[in-house]
Amino acid sequence: MFKDIKAFSSFSVNDIGKAKEFYGRTLGLEVSEMSGEMSGLLNLHIAGGNDVLIYPKPDHTPATFTILNFPVGDVEEAVEELTKRGVRFEIYDLDGIKTDERGISRGGGVNIAWFKDPAGNILSVLEEK
C-alpha cells in the first residue's frame, strides 16, 4: 500500500522562530518556511531528500527519545564544533548509557553524543564507522 509513497517524519516545537534559528544557523541545515495552508511550519531539508516537517505546538512536550541522528566522520570534532556554536551536550550516568565530561558515549559499539534543540527535543551526533 505505501511502497511507492515518499513518507516523511515530523516533530513539534514550542517556538518556531527559535527552531528556525537553531536548525538553520546553529546546525547549518537548510530550513524553509512553508506557505499557503502549511504556513507557520518549517521544512528541514536533510541530505538525501528526506525532509522533516517541524510544526508549532502550544502545549509541546519534548520527546524523551532521539528524534534525529546526524552521522559524522568524527564525533569528537562534531562535539567540539557544536560546542563552539553554543550547543550543550547531555551528560548521562545511567545503566547502559554513560558519557564522559564532554557528553560522548563510547560504549555499545558506536561513539555518540546527545544534545537538545531549544524545545528540548533530543538529537545526536554519532560516528559512522
N, C-alpha and C positions, 0 to 999 in steps of 0.2 A: 504494500500500500504506500509506504513512504520511501521506497527505494530510490526514486528519482527526484525527490524533493530536497532542496538545499535547506536543511534545518539551521537554526541559529540559537545561540544562548542569550540570556538576558539576566540582569540583576538590578536591584533597586539601590538608590542612594537618597539621602535626605536633603542634599543641596546640589542641584545640577551644575551650578556655576563652579563650585569647588571641585566637583568631579571633572569638569572640562579642563580646569587648570591643572589638576593633578595628573590626569591621564595624558593630556596634551603636552604640558610644559615639563613637569617633573619626570614623567616616564618617557617622554618623547614620542608618543604614539600619535598617529593621525586620528583626529576626532572631528566629526562633522555634526552640525545641528540639523535635526530633521525639520521638515516643513509640512505645511498642509495639515492633514488630520493627525500627523505624528509630531506636530510642533511641540517643543518643550522636551523632547527626547534627544539623546545623543547616540550616535553610531560610532563605535570604537572599531577602527579598521585594523585588523590583525593580519600579519603576513600569511599568505596562503588563501586569502579571500574569505576567511571565516569571520565575518563581522559579528560584533557583540552589541546588543542593544542595552543602553543604560537609561533607566526611567526614574523619575522622581516619585517618592512615596512619602507622604507626610508622616505616617506612623512607621517609618522604616525601622527595621531591626537588623543589625549587622548579621551577616552569615557567620555561622560558627564553624564553617569548613572553608577550605581553599576554593575560591571561585575562579581564579585564573592562575595558571602556572606559566612562567616565562623561562624556557630552556635557554641556558647560556653556556658559553665555552668554558668559563672560569667563574665559579660562584664567588670566590674571593674578590676578584676585580669588580664584579657586578655589585657586591655589597659595598665595596669602597666607593664606587661611583655614585650609587644611590644615596649613601650616607652623606656624601658631599652635597647632594641635591636636597637634603633635609629629611630623607626617609629614615624612620626609626624601625629597627628590626626587633622582632619579638624574641624574648628570652624564655625558653621553656626548660623546665626541670621536672618532667613527668615520666611516669612509667612508659617506656617505649619512645619518648621524644625528649632528647636533651640537646641543648645548643650551647655553644661557647659564649664568651662575653660579647662577641660581635653578632650573635644570633644565628650562627651557622651550625647545622646539624650534620655530623659526618658519619652517622651510623645508619644502618639499614640499606646500604648499597649505593646510595646517591647523596651527594652533598646538596643540601637545600637550606634556604633561609626564608623565613616568612615575615611579611610586613602587612600593614593595613592601609587602606585608602582613607580619605577624610571621613567617609561614612562608617568606618570600622569594619568593612569587608576585608577578608583575609586573601592575600596574594602571595606568590612565592617566586623566587628565582631558584632554579635547580640546574645542576651541572649535567650537561649531556656528556656521555662517555663514548 
